[in-house]
């Protein structure tokens, strides 16, 4: 893992959190250029990057992530941010590939889930913050197709957009995996989405559809 | 007003000896009037010479080409003469009279000629010289004569005997009703002089006031011009204020992000890890909880500093004097605080601006000046609130540094001024003056 985070407290915490959960932190850097250099040298399995980085402390994290993925296609990157911005989410997921995550910094408070997200991204999956998903889903104006969904189907869609697998969704909602599968196929059918087996493919499909609204 | 006195604060009453002070002020004013009348008299003659020669030479030569440059010379000389009048009247009024002339598009002769000819102020200057050389001359002469007569009467006992023959025409001491032929009559004349003195002073005051007033009207910018420049000034201070507000918000957001928010993230992370480790490794969990508590305290501290920087509570609750005392107490460099005048009813925005001037200046004193002592003086005198911070440090403070520049914006937005005097080697004086009725 490579960590790119300019704030020392959070960086140290992330290092400890990830190493206690079996990750090997090969480098911790504080600015985008050092990050790009390390990505080349270390070829990490996954990167955790803060959105705000020097020099201008605005959206360097997003830009460096896009840049790094240009240099190393498919490089798994998890972006951490203080706020959820639709624009950034769109930029990150627009590539249509997996291995991308966009989470609020708050999520580190739940190490198990956070580590799960890192792992998912590392394996080429996706992790989108529930907050971002809520914003995306909240855009419905009352006339859209989202209103065709039952409340349960909406819940399933949200979790799917976050990047959860069917079994993950089943666990979260305390229902059987078969029930989840049924909901998922209903969602796909109602929203006119192409069915796809691979986890991140279907997330991206959901996202693409939501963003097109 | 002397509501409370701390060890560091010396409250000085607004006027320690009101009577003596007022007498001095009246005497100074009388003296200044007389001085002004002398200058006015002299300038009316200078003005006469200028306009008579200037206009006659120009008019005489206008048929030839030479008259054209002569006109330019006349205009510039009259401008200069009017400038002296302007400065004199400004001095007596206590408020300078601004000189507003149109600027030529280029420095070429035709351009200058055109600008100076169509500038209404050129004609107003000339008009002033003409009127002043007649009316101003007459009034100055009258007032000065009246003053001379009164002084002569009052001092009569000192010199009456020096006049060889009181009945001769020259140096006559025949006052109509009586002729001064003895010391007794001389003292009677003194009494008469004292009786007439208020009249002379009244004439002096009236002539001076009328003259400075008309100078301001004729030589100063017209109401339109004044409004124009006022609008320009307001527009520029307003945009400065908006910029400063934006900048402040950005800084606050940065402070929150780097400070409290980051600490809270770290805190949440530590607690999360502690929760996981609780069963397997209680010792590690305890360490994590301890760290979490430290982060929580750190976040509290940063939030506290941030909110104090936004709006000092003490200023609202106890006023400017108490807030300045608090600043002094928190300073590492020893600071004395002096408050003069009624500070309780200073309007909020003015008090806050004054407070931040003192706070920023003290921050600089502690950070950069290497001073061993500093002084804050807050005075509310004559419709102004003045805050002066001085130190004995090494000087070299930069007026355009972000802190001081921000203060300047704040003070100017309230129609005040901020002066920074900080030569290399010190000492540094930062003074803000804000109108405060």
Boltz contact constraints between the chains, C-beta under 6 A:
constraints:
  - contact:
      token1: [A, 7]
      token2: [B, 262]
      max_distance: 6.0
  - contact:
      token1: [A, 9]
      token2: [B, 262]
      max_distance: 6.0
  - contact:
      token1: [A, 9]
      token2: [B, 266]
      max_distance: 6.0
  - contact:
      token1: [A, 10]
      token2: [B, 262]
      max_distance: 6.0
  - contact:
      token1: [A, 10]
      token2: [B, 265]
      max_distance: 6.0
  - contact:
      token1: [A, 10]
      token2: [B, 266]
      max_distance: 6.0
  - contact:
      token1: [A, 13]
      token2: [B, 266]
      max_distance: 6.0
  - contact:
      token1: [A, 13]
      token2: [B, 269]
      max_distance: 6.0
  - contact:
      token1: [A, 17]
      token2: [B, 269]
      max_distance: 6.0
  - contact:
      token1: [A, 82]
      token2: [B, 257]
      max_distance: 6.0
  - contact:
      token1: [A, 82]
      token2: [B, 261]
      max_distance: 6.0
  - contact:
      token1: [A, 105]
      token2: [B, 265]
      max_distance: 6.0
  - contact:
      token1: [A, 108]
      token2: [B, 269]
      max_distance: 6.0
  - contact:
      token1: [A, 109]
      token2: [B, 268]
      max_distance: 6.0
  - contact:
      token1: [A, 109]
      token2: [B, 272]
      max_distance: 6.0
  - contact:
      token1: [A, 110]
      token2: [B, 272]
      max_distance: 6.0
  - contact:
      token1: [A, 111]
      token2: [B, 272]
      max_distance: 6.0
  - contact:
      token1: [A, 111]
      token2: [B, 273]
      max_distance: 6.0
  - contact:
      token1: [A, 111]
      token2: [B, 276]
      max_distance: 6.0
